[in-house]
Amino acid sequence: MQKFQQVKDLVASIEADVVKFYNQNNGAAGTRVRKSMQDLKVLAGEIRKEITEKKNSK
């Protein structure tokens, strides 16, 4: 559950940069969004692994 909260927090934290990139054409904000999306991908992979392990241990 803690990692899921981290996902929610990460998505909320990049919202301002997403707006800056798409509405104001701020390239640096786009770079930050790309990095955060990679972090999100890694975190999602960790959650998937935990869920699989928990499911298979039953």
PDBQT receptor file of N, H, CA, C and O in Angstrom, charges set to zero:
ATOM      1  N   MET A   1       0.812  -1.195   0.000  1.00  0.00    +0.000 N 
ATOM      2  CA  MET A   1       0.000   0.000   0.000  1.00  0.00    +0.000 C 
ATOM      3  C   MET A   1       0.857   1.262   0.000  1.00  0.00    +0.000 C 
ATOM      4  O   MET A   1       0.485   2.280  -0.583  1.00  0.00    +0.000 OA
ATOM      5  N   GLN A   2       2.002   1.181   0.657  1.00  0.00    +0.000 N 
ATOM      6  H   GLN A   2       2.304   0.354   1.131  1.00  0.00    +0.000 HD
ATOM      7  CA  GLN A   2       2.866   2.359   0.745  1.00  0.00    +0.000 C 
ATOM      8  C   GLN A   2       3.374   2.771  -0.637  1.00  0.00    +0.000 C 
ATOM      9  O   GLN A   2       3.446   3.962  -0.943  1.00  0.00    +0.000 OA
ATOM     10  N   LYS A   3       3.721   1.799  -1.461  1.00  0.00    +0.000 N 
ATOM     11  H   LYS A   3       3.662   0.832  -1.212  1.00  0.00    +0.000 HD
ATOM     12  CA  LYS A   3       4.233   2.124  -2.797  1.00  0.00    +0.000 C 
ATOM     13  C   LYS A   3       3.137   2.738  -3.666  1.00  0.00    +0.000 C 
ATOM     14  O   LYS A   3       3.408   3.603  -4.500  1.00  0.00    +0.000 OA
ATOM     15  N   PHE A   4       1.899   2.286  -3.465  1.00  0.00    +0.000 N 
ATOM     16  H   PHE A   4       1.679   1.584  -2.788  1.00  0.00    +0.000 HD
ATOM     17  CA  PHE A   4       0.794   2.873  -4.225  1.00  0.00    +0.000 C 
ATOM     18  C   PHE A   4       0.630   4.342  -3.850  1.00  0.00    +0.000 C 
ATOM     19  O   PHE A   4       0.355   5.180  -4.709  1.00  0.00    +0.000 OA
ATOM     20  N   GLN A   5       0.797   4.647  -2.579  1.00  0.00    +0.000 N 
ATOM     21  H   GLN A   5       1.021   3.966  -1.881  1.00  0.00    +0.000 HD
ATOM     22  CA  GLN A   5       0.729   6.048  -2.141  1.00  0.00    +0.000 C 
ATOM     23  C   GLN A   5       1.861   6.849  -2.786  1.00  0.00    +0.000 C 
ATOM     24  O   GLN A   5       1.674   8.013  -3.142  1.00  0.00    +0.000 OA
ATOM     25  N   GLN A   6       3.032   6.232  -2.937  1.00  0.00    +0.000 N 
ATOM     26  H   GLN A   6       3.184   5.286  -2.647  1.00  0.00    +0.000 HD
ATOM     27  CA  GLN A   6       4.153   6.907  -3.593  1.00  0.00    +0.000 C 
ATOM     28  C   GLN A   6       3.810   7.220  -5.045  1.00  0.00    +0.000 C 
ATOM     29  O   GLN A   6       4.176   8.278  -5.557  1.00  0.00    +0.000 OA
ATOM     30  N   VAL A   7       3.106   6.299  -5.712  1.00  0.00    +0.000 N 
ATOM     31  H   VAL A   7       2.809   5.440  -5.296  1.00  0.00    +0.000 HD
ATOM     32  CA  VAL A   7       2.679   6.534  -7.092  1.00  0.00    +0.000 C 
ATOM     33  C   VAL A   7       1.763   7.749  -7.144  1.00  0.00    +0.000 C 
ATOM     34  O   VAL A   7       1.939   8.635  -7.981  1.00  0.00    +0.000 OA
ATOM     35  N   LYS A   8       0.793   7.785  -6.253  1.00  0.00    +0.000 N 
ATOM     36  H   LYS A   8       0.649   7.065  -5.573  1.00  0.00    +0.000 HD
ATOM     37  CA  LYS A   8      -0.149   8.913  -6.226  1.00  0.00    +0.000 C 
ATOM     38  C   LYS A   8       0.572  10.231  -5.963  1.00  0.00    +0.000 C 
ATOM     39  O   LYS A   8       0.282  11.243  -6.600  1.00  0.00    +0.000 OA
ATOM     40  N   ASP A   9       1.512  10.213  -5.023  1.00  0.00    +0.000 N 
ATOM     41  H   ASP A   9       1.748   9.390  -4.505  1.00  0.00    +0.000 HD
ATOM     42  CA  ASP A   9       2.271  11.423  -4.701  1.00  0.00    +0.000 C 
ATOM     43  C   ASP A   9       3.129  11.875  -5.882  1.00  0.00    +0.000 C 
ATOM     44  O   ASP A   9       3.231  13.069  -6.162  1.00  0.00    +0.000 OA
ATOM     45  N   LEU A  10       3.741  10.916  -6.570  1.00  0.00    +0.000 N 
ATOM     46  H   LEU A  10       3.658   9.946  -6.343  1.00  0.00    +0.000 HD
ATOM     47  CA  LEU A  10       4.589  11.243  -7.720  1.00  0.00    +0.000 C 
ATOM     48  C   LEU A  10       3.761  11.865  -8.839  1.00  0.00    +0.000 C 
ATOM     49  O   LEU A  10       4.171  12.860  -9.436  1.00  0.00    +0.000 OA
ATOM     50  N   VAL A  11       2.611  11.290  -9.120  1.00  0.00    +0.000 N 
ATOM     51  H   VAL A  11       2.278  10.482  -8.634  1.00  0.00    +0.000 HD
ATOM     52  CA  VAL A  11       1.753  11.833 -10.172  1.00  0.00    +0.000 C 
ATOM     53  C   VAL A  11       1.317  13.255  -9.805  1.00  0.00    +0.000 C 
ATOM     54  O   VAL A  11       1.319  14.150 -10.651  1.00  0.00    +0.000 OA
ATOM     55  N   ALA A  12       0.948  13.450  -8.553  1.00  0.00    +0.000 N 
ATOM     56  H   ALA A  12       0.946  12.723  -7.867  1.00  0.00    +0.000 HD
ATOM     57  CA  ALA A  12       0.532  14.790  -8.119  1.00  0.00    +0.000 C 
ATOM     58  C   ALA A  12       1.682  15.791  -8.217  1.00  0.00    +0.000 C 
ATOM     59  O   ALA A  12       1.466  16.959  -8.541  1.00  0.00    +0.000 OA
ATOM     60  N   SER A  13       2.900  15.334  -7.938  1.00  0.00    +0.000 N 
ATOM     61  H   SER A  13       3.075  14.385  -7.675  1.00  0.00    +0.000 HD
ATOM     62  CA  SER A  13       4.037  16.251  -7.934  1.00  0.00    +0.000 C 
ATOM     63  C   SER A  13       4.454  16.695  -9.335  1.00  0.00    +0.000 C 
ATOM     64  O   SER A  13       5.072  17.750  -9.486  1.00  0.00    +0.000 OA
ATOM     65  N   ILE A  14       4.130  15.915 -10.350  1.00  0.00    +0.000 N 
ATOM     66  H   ILE A  14       3.629  15.059 -10.227  1.00  0.00    +0.000 HD
ATOM     67  CA  ILE A  14       4.562  16.304 -11.699  1.00  0.00    +0.000 C 
ATOM     68  C   ILE A  14       3.489  17.081 -12.463  1.00  0.00    +0.000 C 
ATOM     69  O   ILE A  14       3.717  17.509 -13.594  1.00  0.00    +0.000 OA
ATOM     70  N   GLU A  15       2.343  17.257 -11.855  1.00  0.00    +0.000 N 
ATOM     71  H   GLU A  15       2.158  16.909 -10.936  1.00  0.00    +0.000 HD
ATOM     72  CA  GLU A  15       1.247  17.928 -12.554  1.00  0.00    +0.000 C 
ATOM     73  C   GLU A  15       1.630  19.332 -13.029  1.00  0.00    +0.000 C 
ATOM     74  O   GLU A  15       1.299  19.721 -14.149  1.00  0.00    +0.000 OA
ATOM     75  N   ALA A  16       2.314  20.077 -12.193  1.00  0.00    +0.000 N 
ATOM     76  H   ALA A  16       2.583  19.761 -11.283  1.00  0.00    +0.000 HD
ATOM     77  CA  ALA A  16       2.703  21.442 -12.572  1.00  0.00    +0.000 C 
ATOM     78  C   ALA A  16       3.635  21.433 -13.786  1.00  0.00    +0.000 C 
ATOM     79  O   ALA A  16       3.504  22.267 -14.682  1.00  0.00    +0.000 OA
ATOM     80  N   ASP A  17       4.573  20.489 -13.810  1.00  0.00    +0.000 N 
ATOM     81  H   ASP A  17       4.679  19.811 -13.083  1.00  0.00    +0.000 HD
ATOM     82  CA  ASP A  17       5.492  20.402 -14.948  1.00  0.00    +0.000 C 
ATOM     83  C   ASP A  17       4.776  19.977 -16.224  1.00  0.00    +0.000 C 
ATOM     84  O   ASP A  17       5.126  20.431 -17.313  1.00  0.00    +0.000 OA
ATOM     85  N   VAL A  18       3.778  19.110 -16.095  1.00  0.00    +0.000 N 
ATOM     86  H   VAL A  18       3.493  18.742 -15.210  1.00  0.00    +0.000 HD
ATOM     87  CA  VAL A  18       2.996  18.708 -17.275  1.00  0.00    +0.000 C 
ATOM     88  C   VAL A  18       2.288  19.929 -17.865  1.00  0.00    +0.000 C 
ATOM     89  O   VAL A  18       2.277  20.126 -19.080  1.00  0.00    +0.000 OA
ATOM     90  N   VAL A  19       1.707  20.731 -17.001  1.00  0.00    +0.000 N 
ATOM     91  H   VAL A  19       1.716  20.572 -16.014  1.00  0.00    +0.000 HD
ATOM     92  CA  VAL A  19       1.016  21.943 -17.461  1.00  0.00    +0.000 C 
ATOM     93  C   VAL A  19       2.014  22.891 -18.129  1.00  0.00    +0.000 C 
ATOM     94  O   VAL A  19       1.731  23.446 -19.191  1.00  0.00    +0.000 OA
ATOM     95  N   LYS A  20       3.175  23.074 -17.510  1.00  0.00    +0.000 N 
ATOM     96  H   LYS A  20       3.405  22.623 -16.648  1.00  0.00    +0.000 HD
ATOM     97  CA  LYS A  20       4.192  23.964 -18.082  1.00  0.00    +0.000 C 
ATOM     98  C   LYS A  20       4.640  23.479 -19.456  1.00  0.00    +0.000 C 
ATOM     99  O   LYS A  20       4.829  24.278 -20.374  1.00  0.00    +0.000 OA
ATOM    100  N   PHE A  21       4.808  22.164 -19.592  1.00  0.00    +0.000 N 
ATOM    101  H   PHE A  21       4.654  21.515 -18.847  1.00  0.00    +0.000 HD
ATOM    102  CA  PHE A  21       5.275  21.631 -20.862  1.00  0.00    +0.000 C 
ATOM    103  C   PHE A  21       4.224  21.784 -21.953  1.00  0.00    +0.000 C 
ATOM    104  O   PHE A  21       4.527  22.276 -23.040  1.00  0.00    +0.000 OA
ATOM    105  N   TYR A  22       3.006  21.371 -21.677  1.00  0.00    +0.000 N 
ATOM    106  H   TYR A  22       2.760  20.971 -20.794  1.00  0.00    +0.000 HD
ATOM    107  CA  TYR A  22       1.977  21.372 -22.716  1.00  0.00    +0.000 C 
ATOM    108  C   TYR A  22       1.383  22.753 -22.984  1.00  0.00    +0.000 C 
ATOM    109  O   TYR A  22       1.045  23.065 -24.126  1.00  0.00    +0.000 OA
ATOM    110  N   ASN A  23       1.252  23.572 -21.967  1.00  0.00    +0.000 N 
ATOM    111  H   ASN A  23       1.526  23.319 -21.039  1.00  0.00    +0.000 HD
ATOM    112  CA  ASN A  23       0.607  24.878 -22.164  1.00  0.00    +0.000 C 
ATOM    113  C   ASN A  23       1.592  26.006 -22.447  1.00  0.00    +0.000 C 
ATOM    114  O   ASN A  23       1.256  26.974 -23.129  1.00  0.00    +0.000 OA
ATOM    115  N   GLN A  24       2.815  25.876 -21.919  1.00  0.00    +0.000 N 
ATOM    116  H   GLN A  24       3.088  25.089 -21.365  1.00  0.00    +0.000 HD
ATOM    117  CA  GLN A  24       3.772  26.972 -22.058  1.00  0.00    +0.000 C 
ATOM    118  C   GLN A  24       4.995  26.575 -22.880  1.00  0.00    +0.000 C 
ATOM    119  O   GLN A  24       5.941  27.352 -23.011  1.00  0.00    +0.000 OA
ATOM    120  N   ASN A  25       4.971  25.358 -23.436  1.00  0.00    +0.000 N 
ATOM    121  H   ASN A  25       4.202  24.727 -23.330  1.00  0.00    +0.000 HD
ATOM    122  CA  ASN A  25       6.080  24.862 -24.253  1.00  0.00    +0.000 C 
ATOM    123  C   ASN A  25       7.430  24.969 -23.551  1.00  0.00    +0.000 C 
ATOM    124  O   ASN A  25       8.428  25.345 -24.165  1.00  0.00    +0.000 OA
ATOM    125  N   ASN A  26       7.455  24.634 -22.260  1.00  0.00    +0.000 N 
ATOM    126  H   ASN A  26       6.644  24.328 -21.762  1.00  0.00    +0.000 HD
ATOM    127  CA  ASN A  26       8.675  24.683 -21.462  1.00  0.00    +0.000 C 
ATOM    128  C   ASN A  26       9.409  23.349 -21.609  1.00  0.00    +0.000 C 
ATOM    129  O   ASN A  26       8.967  22.331 -21.077  1.00  0.00    +0.000 OA
ATOM    130  N   GLY A  27      10.518  23.360 -22.324  1.00  0.00    +0.000 N 
ATOM    131  H   GLY A  27      10.876  24.187 -22.756  1.00  0.00    +0.000 HD
ATOM    132  CA  GLY A  27      11.270  22.137 -22.594  1.00  0.00    +0.000 C 
ATOM    133  C   GLY A  27      11.865  21.509 -21.355  1.00  0.00    +0.000 C 
ATOM    134  O   GLY A  27      11.890  20.284 -21.241  1.00  0.00    +0.000 OA
ATOM    135  N   ALA A  28      12.346  22.319 -20.417  1.00  0.00    +0.000 N 
ATOM    136  H   ALA A  28      12.325  23.314 -20.510  1.00  0.00    +0.000 HD
ATOM    137  CA  ALA A  28      12.925  21.782 -19.185  1.00  0.00    +0.000 C 
ATOM    138  C   ALA A  28      11.866  21.038 -18.377  1.00  0.00    +0.000 C 
ATOM    139  O   ALA A  28      12.159  20.015 -17.758  1.00  0.00    +0.000 OA
ATOM    140  N   ALA A  29      10.655  21.542 -18.381  1.00  0.00    +0.000 N 
ATOM    141  H   ALA A  29      10.417  22.373 -18.884  1.00  0.00    +0.000 HD
ATOM    142  CA  ALA A  29       9.569  20.863 -17.674  1.00  0.00    +0.000 C 
ATOM    143  C   ALA A  29       9.297  19.508 -18.320  1.00  0.00    +0.000 C 
ATOM    144  O   ALA A  29       8.998  18.536 -17.626  1.00  0.00    +0.000 OA
ATOM    145  N   GLY A  30       9.396  19.442 -19.629  1.00  0.00    +0.000 N 
ATOM    146  H   GLY A  30       9.639  20.232 -20.193  1.00  0.00    +0.000 HD
ATOM    147  CA  GLY A  30       9.214  18.175 -20.328  1.00  0.00    +0.000 C 
ATOM    148  C   GLY A  30      10.265  17.147 -19.927  1.00  0.00    +0.000 C 
ATOM    149  O   GLY A  30       9.964  15.961 -19.789  1.00  0.00    +0.000 OA
ATOM    150  N   THR A  31      11.486  17.603 -19.744  1.00  0.00    +0.000 N 
ATOM    151  H   THR A  31      11.731  18.566 -19.856  1.00  0.00    +0.000 HD
ATOM    152  CA  THR A  31      12.559  16.719 -19.301  1.00  0.00    +0.000 C 
ATOM    153  C   THR A  31      12.269  16.174 -17.906  1.00  0.00    +0.000 C 
ATOM    154  O   THR A  31      12.477  14.992 -17.634  1.00  0.00    +0.000 OA
ATOM    155  N   ARG A  32      11.787  17.049 -17.025  1.00  0.00    +0.000 N 
ATOM    156  H   ARG A  32      11.618  18.009 -17.246  1.00  0.00    +0.000 HD
ATOM    157  CA  ARG A  32      11.442  16.603 -15.668  1.00  0.00    +0.000 C 
ATOM    158  C   ARG A  32      10.287  15.612 -15.694  1.00  0.00    +0.000 C 
ATOM    159  O   ARG A  32      10.273  14.656 -14.919  1.00  0.00    +0.000 OA
ATOM    160  N   VAL A  33       9.322  15.830 -16.574  1.00  0.00    +0.000 N 
ATOM    161  H   VAL A  33       9.333  16.607 -17.204  1.00  0.00    +0.000 HD
ATOM    162  CA  VAL A  33       8.191  14.909 -16.692  1.00  0.00    +0.000 C 
ATOM    163  C   VAL A  33       8.675  13.553 -17.184  1.00  0.00    +0.000 C 
ATOM    164  O   VAL A  33       8.248  12.518 -16.672  1.00  0.00    +0.000 OA
ATOM    165  N   ARG A  34       9.556  13.550 -18.163  1.00  0.00    +0.000 N 
ATOM    166  H   ARG A  34       9.904  14.390 -18.578  1.00  0.00    +0.000 HD
ATOM    167  CA  ARG A  34      10.085  12.275 -18.673  1.00  0.00    +0.000 C 
ATOM    168  C   ARG A  34      10.820  11.499 -17.581  1.00  0.00    +0.000 C 
ATOM    169  O   ARG A  34      10.656  10.284 -17.469  1.00  0.00    +0.000 OA
ATOM    170  N   LYS A  35      11.621  12.183 -16.786  1.00  0.00    +0.000 N 
ATOM    171  H   LYS A  35      11.755  13.170 -16.877  1.00  0.00    +0.000 HD
ATOM    172  CA  LYS A  35      12.332  11.526 -15.685  1.00  0.00    +0.000 C 
ATOM    173  C   LYS A  35      11.346  10.965 -14.669  1.00  0.00    +0.000 C 
ATOM    174  O   LYS A  35      11.493   9.832 -14.211  1.00  0.00    +0.000 OA
ATOM    175  N   SER A  36      10.354  11.754 -14.325  1.00  0.00    +0.000 N 
ATOM    176  H   SER A  36      10.235  12.674 -14.697  1.00  0.00    +0.000 HD
ATOM    177  CA  SER A  36       9.354  11.304 -13.352  1.00  0.00    +0.000 C 
ATOM    178  C   SER A  36       8.559  10.123 -13.885  1.00  0.00    +0.000 C 
ATOM    179  O   SER A  36       8.202   9.222 -13.126  1.00  0.00    +0.000 OA
ATOM    180  N   MET A  37       8.282  10.118 -15.176  1.00  0.00    +0.000 N 
ATOM    181  H   MET A  37       8.572  10.849 -15.793  1.00  0.00    +0.000 HD
ATOM    182  CA  MET A  37       7.559   8.991 -15.770  1.00  0.00    +0.000 C 
ATOM    183  C   MET A  37       8.404   7.719 -15.717  1.00  0.00    +0.000 C 
ATOM    184  O   MET A  37       7.865   6.628 -15.532  1.00  0.00    +0.000 OA
ATOM    185  N   GLN A  38       9.705   7.847 -15.875  1.00  0.00    +0.000 N 
ATOM    186  H   GLN A  38      10.142   8.733 -16.025  1.00  0.00    +0.000 HD
ATOM    187  CA  GLN A  38      10.580   6.682 -15.743  1.00  0.00    +0.000 C 
ATOM    188  C   GLN A  38      10.551   6.178 -14.304  1.00  0.00    +0.000 C 
ATOM    189  O   GLN A  38      10.484   4.971 -14.073  1.00  0.00    +0.000 OA
ATOM    190  N   ASP A  39      10.600   7.090 -13.337  1.00  0.00    +0.000 N 
ATOM    191  H   ASP A  39      10.655   8.071 -13.524  1.00  0.00    +0.000 HD
ATOM    192  CA  ASP A  39      10.506   6.702 -11.931  1.00  0.00    +0.000 C 
ATOM    193  C   ASP A  39       9.177   6.003 -11.654  1.00  0.00    +0.000 C 
ATOM    194  O   ASP A  39       9.119   5.035 -10.896  1.00  0.00    +0.000 OA
ATOM    195  N   LEU A  40       8.121   6.502 -12.274  1.00  0.00    +0.000 N 
ATOM    196  H   LEU A  40       8.168   7.289 -12.890  1.00  0.00    +0.000 HD
ATOM    197  CA  LEU A  40       6.797   5.912 -12.123  1.00  0.00    +0.000 C 
ATOM    198  C   LEU A  40       6.771   4.490 -12.694  1.00  0.00    +0.000 C 
ATOM    199  O   LEU A  40       6.167   3.589 -12.112  1.00  0.00    +0.000 OA
ATOM    200  N   LYS A  41       7.420   4.304 -13.818  1.00  0.00    +0.000 N 
ATOM    201  H   LYS A  41       7.910   5.036 -14.292  1.00  0.00    +0.000 HD
ATOM    202  CA  LYS A  41       7.487   2.983 -14.439  1.00  0.00    +0.000 C 
ATOM    203  C   LYS A  41       8.198   1.985 -13.527  1.00  0.00    +0.000 C 
ATOM    204  O   LYS A  41       7.746   0.851 -13.368  1.00  0.00    +0.000 OA
ATOM    205  N   VAL A  42       9.304   2.408 -12.934  1.00  0.00    +0.000 N 
ATOM    206  H   VAL A  42       9.671   3.329 -13.063  1.00  0.00    +0.000 HD
ATOM    207  CA  VAL A  42      10.056   1.541 -12.023  1.00  0.00    +0.000 C 
ATOM    208  C   VAL A  42       9.206   1.200 -10.802  1.00  0.00    +0.000 C 
ATOM    209  O   VAL A  42       9.153   0.045 -10.379  1.00  0.00    +0.000 OA
ATOM    210  N   LEU A  43       8.551   2.198 -10.243  1.00  0.00    +0.000 N 
ATOM    211  H   LEU A  43       8.594   3.136 -10.586  1.00  0.00    +0.000 HD
ATOM    212  CA  LEU A  43       7.714   1.988  -9.074  1.00  0.00    +0.000 C 
ATOM    213  C   LEU A  43       6.552   1.049  -9.392  1.00  0.00    +0.000 C 
ATOM    214  O   LEU A  43       6.214   0.184  -8.584  1.00  0.00    +0.000 OA
ATOM    215  N   ALA A  44       5.951   1.214 -10.546  1.00  0.00    +0.000 N 
ATOM    216  H   ALA A  44       6.225   1.917 -11.202  1.00  0.00    +0.000 HD
ATOM    217  CA  ALA A  44       4.858   0.333 -10.962  1.00  0.00    +0.000 C 
ATOM    218  C   ALA A  44       5.355  -1.101 -11.104  1.00  0.00    +0.000 C 
ATOM    219  O   ALA A  44       4.643  -2.038 -10.742  1.00  0.00    +0.000 OA
ATOM    220  N   GLY A  45       6.546  -1.281 -11.616  1.00  0.00    +0.000 N 
ATOM    221  H   GLY A  45       7.124  -0.520 -11.910  1.00  0.00    +0.000 HD
ATOM    222  CA  GLY A  45       7.128  -2.614 -11.734  1.00  0.00    +0.000 C 
ATOM    223  C   GLY A  45       7.339  -3.265 -10.378  1.00  0.00    +0.000 C 
ATOM    224  O   GLY A  45       7.111  -4.463 -10.212  1.00  0.00    +0.000 OA
ATOM    225  N   GLU A  46       7.775  -2.470  -9.412  1.00  0.00    +0.000 N 
ATOM    226  H   GLU A  46       7.961  -1.497  -9.548  1.00  0.00    +0.000 HD
ATOM    227  CA  GLU A  46       7.965  -2.989  -8.056  1.00  0.00    +0.000 C 
ATOM    228  C   GLU A  46       6.632  -3.414  -7.450  1.00  0.00    +0.000 C 
ATOM    229  O   GLU A  46       6.554  -4.441  -6.776  1.00  0.00    +0.000 OA
ATOM    230  N   ILE A  47       5.589  -2.631  -7.687  1.00  0.00    +0.000 N 
ATOM    231  H   ILE A  47       5.653  -1.796  -8.234  1.00  0.00    +0.000 HD
ATOM    232  CA  ILE A  47       4.260  -2.969  -7.170  1.00  0.00    +0.000 C 
ATOM    233  C   ILE A  47       3.771  -4.261  -7.810  1.00  0.00    +0.000 C 
ATOM    234  O   ILE A  47       3.235  -5.133  -7.126  1.00  0.00    +0.000 OA
ATOM    235  N   ARG A  48       3.954  -4.383  -9.111  1.00  0.00    +0.000 N 
ATOM    236  H   ARG A  48       4.390  -3.674  -9.667  1.00  0.00    +0.000 HD
ATOM    237  CA  ARG A  48       3.547  -5.614  -9.813  1.00  0.00    +0.000 C 
ATOM    238  C   ARG A  48       4.251  -6.827  -9.222  1.00  0.00    +0.000 C 
ATOM    239  O   ARG A  48       3.632  -7.872  -9.019  1.00  0.00    +0.000 OA
ATOM    240  N   LYS A  49       5.540  -6.688  -8.946  1.00  0.00    +0.000 N 
ATOM    241  H   LYS A  49       6.043  -5.839  -9.111  1.00  0.00    +0.000 HD
ATOM    242  CA  LYS A  49       6.312  -7.796  -8.386  1.00  0.00    +0.000 C 
ATOM    243  C   LYS A  49       5.785  -8.181  -7.008  1.00  0.00    +0.000 C 
ATOM    244  O   LYS A  49       5.626  -9.365  -6.711  1.00  0.00    +0.000 OA
ATOM    245  N   GLU A  50       5.513  -7.183  -6.165  1.00  0.00    +0.000 N 
ATOM    246  H   GLU A  50       5.642  -6.222  -6.407  1.00  0.00    +0.000 HD
ATOM    247  CA  GLU A  50       4.997  -7.444  -4.824  1.00  0.00    +0.000 C 
ATOM    248  C   GLU A  50       3.649  -8.164  -4.891  1.00  0.00    +0.000 C 
ATOM    249  O   GLU A  50       3.404  -9.113  -4.146  1.00  0.00    +0.000 OA
ATOM    250  N   ILE A  51       2.788  -7.706  -5.783  1.00  0.00    +0.000 N 
ATOM    251  H   ILE A  51       2.987  -6.936  -6.389  1.00  0.00    +0.000 HD
ATOM    252  CA  ILE A  51       1.467  -8.306  -5.910  1.00  0.00    +0.000 C 
ATOM    253  C   ILE A  51       1.579  -9.761  -6.365  1.00  0.00    +0.000 C 
ATOM    254  O   ILE A  51       0.887 -10.634  -5.840  1.00  0.00    +0.000 OA
ATOM    255  N   THR A  52       2.440 -10.016  -7.329  1.00  0.00    +0.000 N 
ATOM    256  H   THR A  52       3.001  -9.308  -7.756  1.00  0.00    +0.000 HD
ATOM    257  CA  THR A  52       2.635 -11.385  -7.810  1.00  0.00    +0.000 C 
ATOM    258  C   THR A  52       3.154 -12.286  -6.697  1.00  0.00    +0.000 C 
ATOM    259  O   THR A  52       2.682 -13.411  -6.533  1.00  0.00    +0.000 OA
ATOM    260  N   GLU A  53       4.122 -11.794  -5.937  1.00  0.00    +0.000 N 
ATOM    261  H   GLU A  53       4.505 -10.880  -6.070  1.00  0.00    +0.000 HD
ATOM    262  CA  GLU A  53       4.674 -12.583  -4.844  1.00  0.00    +0.000 C 
ATOM    263  C   GLU A  53       3.608 -12.888  -3.783  1.00  0.00    +0.000 C 
ATOM    264  O   GLU A  53       3.521 -14.009  -3.282  1.00  0.00    +0.000 OA
ATOM    265  N   LYS A  54       2.810 -11.887  -3.453  1.00  0.00    +0.000 N 
ATOM    266  H   LYS A  54       2.880 -10.976  -3.860  1.00  0.00    +0.000 HD
ATOM    267  CA  LYS A  54       1.761 -12.071  -2.442  1.00  0.00    +0.000 C 
ATOM    268  C   LYS A  54       0.694 -13.044  -2.955  1.00  0.00    +0.000 C 
ATOM    269  O   LYS A  54       0.219 -13.903  -2.212  1.00  0.00    +0.000 OA
ATOM    270  N   LYS A  55       0.330 -12.902  -4.206  1.00  0.00    +0.000 N 
ATOM    271  H   LYS A  55       0.716 -12.204  -4.809  1.00  0.00    +0.000 HD
ATOM    272  CA  LYS A  55      -0.691 -13.768  -4.789  1.00  0.00    +0.000 C 
ATOM    273  C   LYS A  55      -0.219 -15.210  -4.839  1.00  0.00    +0.000 C 
ATOM    274  O   LYS A  55      -0.994 -16.124  -4.557  1.00  0.00    +0.000 OA
ATOM    275  N   ASN A  56       1.029 -15.426  -5.192  1.00  0.00    +0.000 N 
ATOM    276  H   ASN A  56       1.658 -14.684  -5.421  1.00  0.00    +0.000 HD
ATOM    277  CA  ASN A  56       1.566 -16.783  -5.334  1.00  0.00    +0.000 C 
ATOM    278  C   ASN A  56       1.893 -17.440  -3.987  1.00  0.00    +0.000 C 
ATOM    279  O   ASN A  56       2.079 -18.655  -3.922  1.00  0.00    +0.000 OA
ATOM    280  N   SER A  57       1.962 -16.654  -2.926  1.00  0.00    +0.000 N 
ATOM    281  H   SER A  57       1.811 -15.667  -2.978  1.00  0.00    +0.000 HD
ATOM    282  CA  SER A  57       2.294 -17.224  -1.620  1.00  0.00    +0.000 C 
ATOM    283  C   SER A  57       1.059 -17.793  -0.913  1.00  0.00    +0.000 C 
ATOM    284  O   SER A  57       1.179 -18.405   0.148  1.00  0.00    +0.000 OA
ATOM    285  N   LYS A  58      -0.105 -17.596  -1.487  1.00  0.00    +0.000 N 
ATOM    286  H   LYS A  58      -0.203 -17.099  -2.349  1.00  0.00    +0.000 HD
ATOM    287  CA  LYS A  58      -1.350 -18.078  -0.860  1.00  0.00    +0.000 C 
ATOM    288  C   LYS A  58      -1.538 -19.548  -1.105  1.00  0.00    +0.000 C 
ATOM    289  O   LYS A  58      -2.526 -20.128  -0.656  1.00  0.00    +0.000 OA
TER     290      LYS A  58
